[in-house]
Amino acid sequence: MSSSSGPVAPFKVVIAGGGVAALEAVLGLREFGPGHFEITLLAPDEEFAYRPMTVREPFAYSAAERHDLGAIAADLGVELLAERFASVDPQARIAHLESGAEVRYDALLLALGARPHARFPHALTIDDSQLDELMHGLLEDIDGGYVHTLAFVVPQRGAWPLPIYELALMTSARAFDMNVALAITIVTPEATPLEVFGDAASAGVAELLAGAGISVVGSASCEVPDSRHVVINPGDRTIAVDRIVALPELFGPAVRGLRSDEHGFIPIDEHCKVEGADRVYAAGDATAFPIKHGGIAAQQADAAAAAIAALAGVGAEPEPLHPLIQGILLTGGAPVYLSARLTGGRGLHSELGESASWTPPAKIAARHLAPYLSARSQPGG
């Protein structure tokens, strides 16, 4: 008499989020072959927006790409639930949704993003979901000669700082083209411009800013007591300007059922496993990793996908995350490409050049998502 085991049920993976980290994780898991995973994507939004390119929209460039999440889910063979994640019970392996529904999982990946907050109520705070609308009036006033001095401010605990440099450079280029005299100052807690990329790249960015006539006040903590003044510390000095543009502060999602730091971010280990929670992983801006950047989010998603595959018994021993930061600085002229290997939160082997060292040369250097979106953007894709 012989016996045989039945078919093995697919390993159920629930991914909460609809951004870069979520889609990169889906694509990463698909690399392990069909039939291994049953993937459910929880995303309340209908679209995936290519957010890093929204910074160009106020300057009469074409709109950033947007992709229908339903079409992507159908293409990738995953279930899409138009639901918002609420909390998790790691012991029972249940994800709770805001609607009251429950979804069981074998592994859960949280790609929830961060929550922006206007640190300076008297400043124009950047929101990449409506940046064109926010910047429209300011750019009209610059064109009309009503704004002659402008400050771009990075809060002490700000978001990814690169967009503030892009906005400053593109605004300066536009004022030059319109023959308008405009003095721009960037106030930042960074010691040097974009210091996360390391000394060589930061020096190149500083030279670029100087060439555009943009002043930088570094190592600064500031306050904005009203719409015309920035108080800079240390030194307790005040600069007077016509307008102020600021990055938001970011807070984590503070997920019920999980540990979080004092600002609500999720602590993870080198494989992006959430500390103190079995079979729960996190990637992207929701994590306590200090750098909030799409390329880093994608690398975290890849590390989490590899760890989940190993947990499911279909992957090799996963490698720990070795973050590599790659970015494109839009300038109003030719873009600048920056890259560095991160060690201790700072870039080593820093590079700055006129062409990308990665392929495809996308704003978000994501191993799986960048070529996938590139193919979808082609005619017939």
C-alpha positions as CSV (number, residue, x, y, z in Angstrom):
1,M,0.0,0.0,0.0
2,S,1.4,3.4,-1.0
3,S,0.6,6.9,0.1
4,S,1.4,10.2,-1.4
5,S,1.0,13.7,-0.1
6,G,-1.4,16.2,-1.7
7,P,-0.4,19.4,-3.4
8,V,1.3,22.0,-1.2
9,A,-0.8,25.1,-0.7
10,P,0.8,28.3,-1.9
11,F,2.5,30.4,0.8
12,K,0.1,33.3,1.5
13,V,1.8,36.7,1.5
14,V,-0.1,39.9,2.3
15,I,1.5,43.2,1.3
16,A,0.1,46.4,2.7
17,G,0.7,49.3,0.5
18,G,0.6,50.4,-3.2
19,G,3.9,52.2,-3.6
20,V,7.4,51.4,-4.7
21,A,8.3,49.0,-1.9
22,A,5.0,47.1,-2.3
23,L,5.3,46.6,-6.0
24,E,9.0,45.8,-5.9
25,A,8.2,43.1,-3.3
26,V,5.5,41.6,-5.6
27,L,8.0,41.5,-8.5
28,G,10.7,40.1,-6.3
29,L,8.6,37.2,-5.1
30,R,7.6,36.4,-8.7
31,E,11.2,35.8,-9.5
32,F,11.0,32.6,-7.4
33,G,8.7,31.1,-10.0
34,P,4.9,30.5,-10.3
35,G,2.8,28.6,-7.8
36,H,4.9,29.3,-4.7
37,F,3.1,32.4,-3.4
38,E,-0.5,33.6,-3.1
39,I,-0.1,37.3,-2.9
40,T,-2.7,39.8,-1.7
41,L,-2.0,43.5,-2.1
42,L,-3.9,45.9,0.2
43,A,-4.0,49.4,-1.3
44,P,-6.7,52.0,-0.9
45,D,-5.5,54.1,-3.9
46,E,-6.4,53.3,-7.5
47,E,-3.1,54.6,-9.0
48,F,0.6,54.2,-8.6
49,A,2.1,57.6,-9.1
50,Y,5.8,58.0,-10.0
51,R,6.2,60.5,-7.2
52,P,9.9,61.6,-7.7
53,M,9.0,63.2,-11.1
54,T,6.1,65.4,-9.7
55,V,8.8,67.9,-8.8
56,R,9.0,68.9,-12.5
57,E,5.3,69.5,-13.0
58,P,5.2,73.1,-11.8
59,F,7.8,74.0,-14.4
60,A,5.6,73.1,-17.4
61,Y,7.0,69.6,-17.9
62,S,4.8,66.7,-18.6
63,A,2.9,65.1,-15.7
64,A,4.6,62.3,-13.7
65,E,3.6,58.8,-14.9
66,R,0.6,57.2,-13.2
67,H,-0.3,53.6,-13.5
68,D,-3.6,51.8,-12.7
69,L,-3.0,49.5,-9.8
70,G,-5.8,47.2,-10.8
71,A,-4.1,46.7,-14.2
72,I,-0.8,46.1,-12.6
73,A,-2.3,43.6,-10.1
74,A,-4.0,41.7,-13.0
75,D,-0.8,41.7,-15.0
76,L,1.2,40.3,-12.1
77,G,-1.4,37.8,-11.0
78,V,-2.0,39.1,-7.5
79,E,-5.2,39.9,-5.7
80,L,-5.8,43.6,-5.1
81,L,-8.0,44.6,-2.2
82,A,-9.0,48.3,-2.3
83,E,-8.7,48.4,1.5
84,R,-6.7,50.3,4.1
85,F,-4.6,48.4,6.5
86,A,-5.4,49.1,10.2
87,S,-3.5,46.8,12.6
88,V,-1.9,43.3,12.9
89,D,-2.1,40.4,15.3
90,P,1.3,38.7,14.8
91,Q,0.4,35.7,17.1
92,A,-2.8,34.9,15.1
93,R,-1.2,36.0,11.8
94,I,-4.1,38.2,11.0
95,A,-4.1,41.6,9.3
96,H,-7.0,43.8,10.3
97,L,-8.4,46.3,7.8
98,E,-10.1,49.6,8.5
99,S,-13.4,48.2,7.1
100,G,-13.3,45.6,9.9
101,A,-12.3,42.7,7.5
102,E,-9.5,40.3,8.4
103,V,-6.9,38.8,6.2
104,R,-4.9,35.8,7.3
105,Y,-1.3,35.4,6.1
106,D,1.8,33.2,6.3
107,A,4.0,36.3,6.0
108,L,3.1,40.0,6.1
109,L,5.0,42.9,4.5
110,L,4.2,46.4,5.6
111,A,5.0,49.1,2.9
112,L,2.8,51.8,4.4
113,G,4.9,54.8,3.8
114,A,5.3,57.7,6.2
115,R,2.9,60.5,7.2
116,P,3.9,64.0,6.3
117,H,3.2,66.9,8.7
118,A,3.7,70.6,8.1
119,R,6.5,71.5,10.5
120,F,6.2,75.2,9.7
121,P,2.6,76.4,9.4
122,H,3.7,79.8,7.9
123,A,5.7,78.2,5.1
124,L,4.5,76.6,1.9
125,T,4.9,72.9,2.7
126,I,5.8,70.5,-0.2
127,D,3.2,67.9,-0.9
128,D,4.2,65.8,-4.0
129,S,0.6,64.8,-4.6
130,Q,-0.4,68.4,-5.4
131,L,3.0,70.1,-6.0
132,D,1.9,71.8,-9.3
133,E,-1.1,73.4,-7.6
134,L,1.0,74.4,-4.5
135,M,3.8,76.0,-6.5
136,H,1.7,77.7,-9.2
137,G,1.0,80.9,-7.3
138,L,4.6,81.3,-6.1
139,L,6.0,80.9,-9.6
140,E,3.5,83.4,-11.0
141,D,4.6,85.9,-8.4
142,I,8.2,85.3,-9.2
143,D,7.5,85.8,-12.9
144,G,5.7,89.0,-12.2
145,G,8.5,90.4,-10.1
146,Y,6.7,90.3,-6.8
147,V,9.1,87.8,-5.1
148,H,12.8,88.8,-4.9
149,T,14.0,86.6,-2.0
150,L,13.1,83.0,-1.3
151,A,14.0,80.5,1.3
152,F,13.9,76.7,1.0
153,V,13.9,75.1,4.4
154,V,14.6,71.5,5.5
155,P,13.3,70.8,9.1
156,Q,15.5,69.0,11.6
157,R,13.7,65.7,11.0
158,G,12.7,66.2,7.4
159,A,11.8,64.0,4.5
160,W,14.2,63.0,1.7
161,P,16.0,66.3,1.1
162,L,16.8,66.0,-2.6
163,P,13.5,67.6,-3.9
164,I,14.3,70.9,-2.0
165,Y,17.5,71.2,-4.0
166,E,15.7,70.4,-7.2
167,L,13.0,73.0,-6.6
168,A,15.7,75.6,-5.7
169,L,17.7,74.9,-8.8
170,M,14.7,74.8,-11.2
171,T,13.2,77.9,-9.6
172,S,16.5,79.7,-10.1
173,A,16.7,78.6,-13.7
174,R,13.2,79.8,-14.4
175,A,13.9,83.2,-12.8
176,F,17.0,83.5,-15.0
177,D,15.0,82.7,-18.1
178,M,12.4,85.2,-17.2
179,N,15.1,87.9,-16.5
180,V,13.9,88.2,-12.9
181,A,16.4,88.9,-10.0
182,L,15.8,86.3,-7.4
183,A,18.0,85.5,-4.3
184,I,17.5,81.9,-3.0
185,T,18.7,80.5,0.3
186,I,18.6,76.9,1.4
187,V,18.5,76.3,5.2
188,T,19.3,72.7,6.1
189,P,20.4,70.6,9.1
190,E,22.9,68.9,6.8
191,A,26.5,69.9,7.2
192,T,26.9,70.1,3.4
193,P,24.3,69.8,0.5
194,L,23.1,66.3,0.1
195,E,25.7,65.0,2.5
196,V,24.2,61.6,2.6
197,F,25.8,60.9,-0.8
198,G,29.3,61.5,0.6
199,D,32.0,64.1,0.2
200,A,32.7,64.0,-3.5
201,A,29.0,64.1,-4.6
202,S,28.2,66.7,-2.0
203,A,31.0,68.9,-3.1
204,G,29.8,68.7,-6.7
205,V,26.2,69.7,-5.7
206,A,27.6,72.6,-3.7
207,E,29.5,73.8,-6.8
208,L,26.3,73.5,-8.8
209,L,24.3,75.5,-6.3
210,A,27.0,78.2,-6.1
211,G,27.0,78.5,-9.9
212,A,23.3,79.1,-9.8
213,G,23.8,81.8,-7.2
214,I,22.0,79.8,-4.4
215,S,23.2,80.3,-0.9
216,V,23.3,77.4,1.6
217,V,23.1,77.6,5.4
218,G,24.2,74.2,6.7
219,S,24.1,72.6,10.2
220,A,21.1,74.7,10.9
221,S,18.1,74.2,13.1
222,C,15.5,76.8,12.3
223,E,12.1,78.2,13.1
224,V,9.6,80.1,11.0
225,P,7.8,82.5,13.2
226,D,5.9,84.1,10.3
227,S,5.7,84.0,6.5
228,R,8.6,86.4,6.0
229,H,11.3,85.3,8.5
230,V,13.5,82.3,9.2
231,V,15.3,82.1,12.5
232,I,18.5,80.1,12.3
233,N,20.3,78.3,15.1
234,P,22.9,78.0,16.4
235,G,23.6,81.7,16.2
236,D,20.1,83.0,16.7
237,R,20.1,85.0,13.5
238,T,17.2,85.9,11.3
239,I,16.9,86.1,7.6
240,A,14.1,88.1,6.0
241,V,12.5,86.7,2.7
242,D,9.5,87.3,0.6
243,R,8.4,83.6,0.7
244,I,9.3,80.3,2.4
245,V,9.0,76.8,1.0
246,A,9.6,73.8,3.4
247,L,9.8,70.1,3.4
248,P,7.4,68.3,5.7
249,E,8.3,66.4,8.8
250,L,7.7,62.7,8.6
251,F,6.1,60.4,11.1
252,G,5.7,56.7,11.0
253,P,2.4,54.8,10.9
254,A,2.6,53.6,14.5
255,V,1.0,50.3,13.7
256,R,-1.1,48.7,16.5
257,G,0.3,45.3,17.4
258,L,3.9,46.2,16.6
259,R,6.8,48.0,18.2
260,S,7.6,51.5,17.0
261,D,10.1,54.2,17.9
262,E,9.2,57.6,19.4
263,H,8.0,58.9,16.0
264,G,6.0,55.9,15.0
265,F,8.5,54.3,12.7
266,I,8.9,50.5,12.6
267,P,12.2,49.0,13.7
268,I,13.6,46.3,11.4
269,D,16.6,44.1,11.3
270,E,19.1,43.6,8.4
271,H,16.6,41.3,6.6
272,C,13.8,43.9,7.1
273,K,12.0,41.7,9.6
274,V,10.1,43.7,12.1
275,E,11.7,43.5,15.6
276,G,9.6,41.4,18.0
277,A,7.1,40.1,15.4
278,D,7.3,36.7,13.8
279,R,6.7,36.6,10.0
280,V,6.2,40.3,9.8
281,Y,8.5,42.5,7.5
282,A,8.6,46.1,6.6
283,A,10.1,48.2,3.9
284,G,10.2,51.8,2.8
285,D,9.4,55.1,4.6
286,A,7.4,53.4,7.4
287,T,10.6,51.8,8.7
288,A,13.0,53.3,11.3
289,F,15.8,53.3,8.7
290,P,16.9,57.0,8.7
291,I,17.0,57.6,4.9
292,K,13.6,57.9,3.2
293,H,14.3,57.3,-0.4
294,G,12.5,55.2,-3.2
295,G,15.6,53.4,-4.2
296,I,16.3,52.3,-0.5
297,A,12.7,51.3,-0.2
298,A,13.1,49.0,-3.2
299,Q,16.2,47.5,-1.8
300,Q,14.5,46.8,1.5
301,A,11.6,45.2,-0.4
302,D,14.1,42.9,-2.2
303,A,15.6,41.9,1.1
304,A,12.2,41.2,2.6
305,A,11.1,39.2,-0.4
306,A,14.2,37.1,-0.2
307,A,13.7,36.5,3.5
308,I,10.0,35.6,2.9
309,A,11.0,33.2,0.1
310,A,13.5,31.5,2.5
311,L,10.8,31.3,5.1
312,A,8.5,29.6,2.5
313,G,11.3,27.1,1.7
314,V,11.8,28.2,-1.9
315,G,14.9,30.5,-1.6
316,A,18.5,30.3,-0.4
317,E,19.7,31.8,2.8
318,P,19.0,35.6,2.3
319,E,21.7,38.2,2.2
320,P,21.4,41.1,4.6
321,L,20.6,44.5,3.2
322,H,23.7,46.5,1.9
323,P,22.1,49.8,0.9
324,L,23.3,51.6,-2.2
325,I,21.8,55.1,-2.7
326,Q,21.3,56.3,-6.3
327,G,19.6,59.5,-7.3
328,I,19.0,61.9,-10.1
329,L,19.1,65.6,-9.3
330,L,16.9,67.7,-11.6
331,T,18.4,71.1,-12.2
332,G,16.3,73.0,-14.8
333,G,19.1,72.0,-17.2
334,A,21.0,68.7,-17.6
335,P,20.3,66.3,-14.8
336,V,23.1,65.2,-12.4
337,Y,23.5,61.6,-11.3
338,L,24.6,60.7,-7.8
339,S,25.4,57.4,-6.1
340,A,27.1,56.1,-3.0
341,R,27.3,52.9,-0.9
342,L,25.8,53.6,2.5
343,T,27.8,52.9,5.7
344,G,26.7,54.2,9.0
345,G,24.1,56.4,7.4
346,R,26.6,58.2,5.2
347,G,27.8,57.6,1.6
348,L,31.1,56.1,0.7
349,H,32.6,55.6,-2.8
350,S,30.6,58.7,-3.7
351,E,30.1,59.5,-7.3
352,L,28.6,62.4,-9.3
353,G,28.3,62.5,-13.1
354,E,26.4,63.4,-16.2
355,S,25.2,59.9,-16.8
356,A,23.7,57.1,-14.6
357,S,25.8,54.2,-13.4
358,W,22.6,52.1,-13.2
359,T,20.2,50.7,-15.8
360,P,17.6,51.7,-16.6
361,P,18.6,55.3,-15.6
362,A,15.3,55.8,-13.7
363,K,14.7,58.3,-10.8
364,I,14.0,55.3,-8.6
365,A,16.7,52.7,-9.1
366,A,14.7,49.6,-8.4
367,R,16.0,46.2,-9.5
368,H,12.6,44.8,-10.6
369,L,10.2,47.8,-10.7
370,A,12.3,50.1,-12.8
371,P,12.5,47.8,-15.9
372,Y,8.9,46.7,-15.3
373,L,7.6,50.3,-15.4
374,S,9.9,51.1,-18.3
375,A,8.3,48.3,-20.3
376,R,4.8,49.4,-19.4
377,S,5.5,52.9,-20.6
378,Q,6.5,51.7,-24.0
379,P,3.8,51.7,-26.8
380,G,1.8,48.5,-26.3
381,G,3.3,48.0,-22.8
